[in-house]
Amino acid sequence: MQEPRWWKECVVYQIYPKSFFDSNSDGIGDIPGITEKLEYLKWLGVDVLWICPVYPSGGFDNGYDISDYESIAGQYGTMEDFEKLLRTCHDCGIKVLLDLVVNHTSDRHPWFMSSQSGTTSPERDLYIWREGRENAEAPSNWGALFGGPAWTQEGPGGQYYLHLFSPRQPDLNWGNEQLRQRIYAMMSRWLDRGVDGFRMDVISLIAKPGEMADGPAGLSGYYDPRAQIAANPELHGYLREMRSSVLDGRDVVTVGEASAIGLEQARVITDPDNGELDMLFQFEHMDLDGGETFKWTDRAIQLPDLKRVMDRWQQGLDTVGWGALFWNNHDQPRMLSRMGDEGRFRETSAKMLATCLHMMKGTPFIYQGEEIGMTNMPFSHVNQLRDNESIQAFWHYTRSGMIPEQDMMQYIRLKCRDNARTPMQWSAQPQAGFTDAVPWMDVNPNYPDVNVQEQRGRPDSILAWYRSLIDLRHRHAVIVYGDYTPYDSDNPHVYAYLRSLDNQTLFVCCNFSASPRTCTLPRGFDGSNVTVLLDNTADSEYLSHSLLAPYESIILLKEGPHHGATHS
């Protein structure tokens, strides 16, 4: 068994503050709104809150373009509000993680504005500036994730600065020791305030190679350098230096967003002997429905592909390292709309998806609204969007003639980030109880049927199911530390696996389809020593006939020696 740590045994709840709860009637969620809802989060049973950025920003990328790392944006409240939230969380046994966004800043950050003043600026080398090539071309054909080139020229004939996301988000130069020391000092001050760790935004991309040369261009006309950057071995040195400078001696957790990281590198980064990060978010499973036009397709995730990816990561990190488990976050469409059912089986499929994820090895993350089965938003017009990535993609693909407008709106309804950012649905009251003003973005119209208030009083609700899953994790070490073994891997409709620790074996079986499906019990799971921990289907026929109802999920616990993953 791996070394026990509190962050392995916990369940994390991610809060997107702008959409969580508005306490002052301005249509925008805020920090006092989070404090007001702590009773709900404590009742739910979560152990840790990950709070998305509440710092001042340039306003381009919903907080991920930070202009001041050590203040609170006025729309969210004050530093006093944040410190009260932190104290109240700690008083009720909940830890707090902050977003650390140090791959880039806002172009409104004082460092960058000073950097722009000329090549002699003391802040010039905090960012990545390069001369253009002959014939007035950018330094390379690198592309930005939000569209266009990754280089912007500062005035006619001037140097170019690098931005992997947008010109409003210039990349920091981690090769500059002064920059690193400034970042480490800032992190230390937040930890001294009592913050319990960081979720580190695109941390895998901080180590830019010395030579940023051309690469093979994709459909956009530019080269996507993320895999090349993430593979730069200098990343490991930066992460180790960060740990020795800031984290050693503190009982905190680091969670890295690992864009373009492969399994072998993830094992190195999260191996505790290497002193880098505690756990990683990997995105291979989230990218299974992408294509040549990035995510803008109607391609769906296929269960055999999902099983292949998840099994490989589960087994790959089983004895070395640690993973962060998630179906949803602020950058992803709702998983219930991707692989579940928004209609007749909405509640059953939401419970099934939760079961499948929360019984795996790793630390599970719940994104706000996931616990009540919130779905994608039925966007009908580009004017409803607030996410610049989606807006720019709409105009790029439609104006270029690559995708008709009607098709592009369909892809946006399926895949855009704004699906996750609609206001939290607290009740059937106007604006879903999120605000009594006009909200900063439209509320999903299904809020009268999908909301916390309706589900909190109902014992068979999705919300009640999440409470049960969290409770199981807190009570059964096999769920946290048990080995992971795939089961019935060739079944195209059922995801099943076993977890084993000492003399306990957990069997998890999930039907990902709207039809009954068969999955035989593992050997040894047909005796009196087997307990049904949870089953989301009344009158289940699984134990008697190995038949799973549509979207059924069942968790069985067996006491006694583990016999492996053979069929009975």
HUTALIN-V636701 format. One record per helix or strand. SS is the DSSP state (helix for helix, strand for strand). FROM is the first residue (numbers start at 0). TO is the last residue. If there is no record, write none. Layout:
ss=[SS | SS]
from=[FROM | FROM]
to=[TO | TO]
This chain:
ss=[helix | strand | helix | helix | helix | strand | strand | strand | helix | strand | strand | helix | helix | strand | strand | strand | helix | strand | strand | strand | strand | strand | strand | helix | strand | helix | strand | helix | helix | strand | helix | helix | strand | strand | strand | helix | strand | helix | helix | strand | helix | helix | helix | helix | helix | helix | helix | helix | helix | helix | strand | strand | strand | strand | strand | strand | helix | strand | strand | strand]
from=[5 | 11 | 16 | 30 | 37 | 47 | 55 | 65 | 78 | 94 | 103 | 109 | 123 | 126 | 128 | 132 | 133 | 136 | 141 | 148 | 150 | 159 | 170 | 176 | 196 | 202 | 222 | 225 | 233 | 252 | 262 | 271 | 278 | 290 | 293 | 302 | 322 | 334 | 345 | 362 | 369 | 381 | 387 | 404 | 416 | 429 | 444 | 451 | 461 | 476 | 482 | 493 | 503 | 516 | 521 | 529 | 541 | 546 | 552 | 566]
to=[8 | 14 | 18 | 35 | 43 | 50 | 56 | 67 | 90 | 99 | 103 | 114 | 125 | 126 | 129 | 132 | 135 | 136 | 142 | 148 | 152 | 161 | 171 | 192 | 199 | 204 | 222 | 229 | 246 | 256 | 269 | 273 | 280 | 290 | 293 | 315 | 324 | 338 | 357 | 366 | 371 | 383 | 398 | 414 | 419 | 432 | 447 | 455 | 474 | 480 | 486 | 500 | 510 | 517 | 521 | 534 | 544 | 547 | 558 | 566]
